[in-house]
Amino acid sequence: MAGRPVTRFAPSPTGLLHLGHAFSALTAARAGDFLLRIEDIDRDRCKAEYEQAIYDDLAWLGLDWPRPVMLQSDRMGAYRDALGRLAPLTYPCCCRRGDIRAALSAPQEGVLPAGPDGLIYPGTCRHRSMAEASPDDVIRLDVGRAFDAFGIDQIGFVDQGTAHQMTRRQFHDGIGDVILSRRGMGTSYHLAVVVDDAAQGITLVTRGKDLFDSTWIHVLMQRLLDLPTPIYLHHRLIRDDAGKRLAKRDDARAIRHYRDEGATPADIRAMVGLQDIG
């Protein structure tokens, strides 16, 4: 990788940032030239006050970034273009979660197969064409056709200097036909993040280990859209006293809470084990 890496922090404004977000943002800022992106495609859950809180909390931590900030809500045209390019490899799906659960549980017992995109879709609607799509459908990627289109049997990426590979069969069995456009959104996290990382010139994606398995989806889509695959750094997660990964509902761990209690940015860095960052 030539020159200094270009990194990013891409939170969704659906709640206050917590200590895990602080760790991720500070880790990204330390690793390269730092960009901020607001992932606000879920318009039902995203709120302006949380977006402003993101800016305020990151600035308080001592971070800076180029303006204007990229907002996913401004980029629906780019997502439509990408979805159009992938149209020969996609199909509309009318199945709801209950339908998928019923289809998976009918022939077998025990734990239902799940991957980074939830329950692994059994392919019920795979026979449908895009000409049959309705506004109530989601759009799925036909993984078999996707691998066939490029004549490949495996994909790979580098995480913290280690190369990882996944075969076509492993992708099919462990991830399945992922959603590229959700109902009422016009896109999905997986599609938007791939298109936006390329648009921002991201060369190093820094994010939590909980998203490691999602990276396989992103690498396949980068291949399909002829976009570069960045280097990845999947960092450790910040957990509560019980060992549970922090979530936005954990208000007691919110950066804003610690600020109100009189904590300093140095205190936050110490809490997440990054005391060496000035």
N, C-alpha and C positions, 0 to 999 in steps of 0.2 A: 504494500500500500504506500503510494508516494505521498510525501508531505504529512501534515497533521491530520488525523482522522476527523471526519465530520460526524458528530453525534447529535442525539436529540432526546428530549423528554416529551412524552405525548400523553398527558393525562386527559381524562374525561371529566367535565364539570358537573358531576352528579353527586358531589359531596365534598367535604373538606379534605385537604391533603393530610395524610398521617405520616408517622415516622418512616414507614416503608417507602413512601413517595420521596421523602427527604433523602433517604439513602440512595434511591435510584437516580434522582436528579443530580445529587452531588457526585455520584460515581460517574455519570455521563459527562458532567462538566469537567471532571478531572481527566477524562480519557481523551478529549479532543475539543474541537471547536463546537460550541454548544448552541443548538437550536431548540426552540420551543414550538410545539404544535398542540392545538386544542382539538381533541377528538370528540366532536359534538354531533355525531350523526343521529344519536338517539334523542330526538327533539322532545320527546315526552318526559325524559328524565333530566336532561341538561338544563341548568339554570344560570342566568346571568350573574347572580350573586356568587355562585361557586366559581365561575370563570374569573371574576375579579379577585376572589380569594386566592386563586392559584397565582395570579400575578403578584399579589401582595406578599404571600408567604414565600415565594421563591426569591423575590427581591430582598425580603428581610433576611433570608439565608445568605445573602451576598452574591446571588447569581445574576447574570445579565445575559441578554440574548438580542439578536437583531429584530427590528420591527419593520413592517407589521408582522404579527404572528400569523402563521397559517391556521385557518379555521376550516375544518372539514365541511362545515355547512356551506362554505363558499365554493366547494369543489365538486358539486354533484355532476356537473358536465363532464369532468374528467373521469368520474366513476362510470357514467353512462357510456362514454367512449370505450373504456376498458371492457365493460360488460359486453358491448357490441362486438369487440374483437374476439371475445371468448364464446360468442353465441353458438358457433358450430359444435362446441364441446359442452353445451349446457342443456338443461331441460327444466320445465316448470314442475313444481311439486306442490300438491294440495294437501299433503299429509300434515296433521297436527301431532303434537307430542304424544297424545294418547294413542293415535293410530300407529305411530312408530313403536311405542312401547308394546302395544298389543301384537304387532307383527313379529317383534323380536321374542316375545315371551311365549307365543303359541307353540313353536316346535321344541322348546327347550325349557329347562328349569335353572334356577340359580341366579347369579349376578348377570345382569344384562350387559352386553359389550358396549363400552363407552370409550371415546377418545377425546381429543382436545376440543372438538366441536359438539360435545354431548354424546347422546346415544348414536351408535354407528348406524347410519341409515341403510335399510335393507334393500333399497332400489325399487320400491313399489311403483314409482312414477317414471322410472327410467325409460320406458317405452314412449313417453309423450314427447312431442316436438314443441319447439318454441312458438310455433304458430297457434298452439292451443293455450298459451299462457293467458291467465286472467290476473286482475289486480290483487286477488286474494292468494295468489301463489307465491312461494319463494322460488328463487332460481338456484339450482344446484349444478355443480361441476361434475360431469361424468368422468370419474377418475380413469376408468379403463380407456375411454376415447382420448383423454388427455395424454396418457403415456403412449398410446398408439400413434398419435399425431406427430410425435417427435421421435418415434422409434427408440425410446429409451427404456431401460429396465431399472434404473436407479437414479436417485438424486442425492446431493450432498451439500454440506456447508461446513465452515470452520468456526468453532466456538472456543475462544481462549487458546488458540494455537492447536487445538485437536480437531482433526477431520472426522466428520460423522457421515455415514451413508445409510440410506433407506431404500429397500427394493420396492418394486411395484407391488408385489404381493403383501409386503409389510404395510404399505400405505393403504391398500385396499382393505386389509383385515383390521388394521388398527386405527384408521381415520375415516375412510369411506368417502362418499360423495358430499363434499362440504357445501355449505350455503354461501353463495356469492352476492345475493341480494335478498334482504329480509322484507317482510310485509311492512309497508308504510315507510320504509327507509330509502329504497332505491339503491342500496349498496349493503355491504356488511363490513365488519371490522377487518376481516381477512383481505378483502379486495381493497378497501380504502388504505390500509396501512402499507400495502405493497406499492400502490400507485403513489402515495405521498412520500414514502422513503425515497423513491426514485426521483420524484420532482424536487425534493430538497437536497438531492445529492448526498444522501446519508451513506457513509462508508463503514461505519461501526454502529451497530444496533446494540444498545446497552439496556437490558431489561431483566426482570426476575426469572429465576429458574422455573417458576410456574408456567411460563410461556414457552419453555423449550420445545414441547411437542407441537405447539402451533407453528413453530418455525418451519416444520416440514411442509405445511400448507403454503407458507409464504414463498419458500424456495421453489416449489412446483409452479406457483403462479408467476414468479419472476421468469422462470424458463418459458412459460407459455406466452407471456407478454413481451419477451425479449428485453427484459430489464436486468440490470446488474444485481448480483447477489452480494450484499455487504458481508463483512466479517461480523460475527456475533459475540457478545459477552453476556452470558446469562448469569447474573450475580446471585448471591445468597439472598434469602428472604429475611425480613425483620419479623419476629414473632412475639406474641404476648407471653406472659409468665407461664401460661399453660402449654406453650409450644405451638399455638395456633397462628397461622398467617394473618397479619393485620388486614382488615377490610375497612371501607369507608364508613361503615356503621359503627366502627370502634371510635366513637367521638372522644373517649378519654385519651386516645393516643394521637389526636389531631394536633398538627403543628400549632394551630390557632389556640388550642387549649394551653399548650406550654408557653406560648407567647403571653397569654393573659395572666399566667401564673408567675411571670417574671423571668422565664428562661431566656438565655441568650443564644445566638446562632452557634456559638462554641459549645454550649450545653447540648444542643441537638446533635451536633457532630459527634460528641462524646457518647451520647445515648446509642447511636447507630454504629459506633466503632470506627469513625472517620476523623479522629482527632488530629490527624496529620494534615488535614486540609485547612488552610488559613482562612 
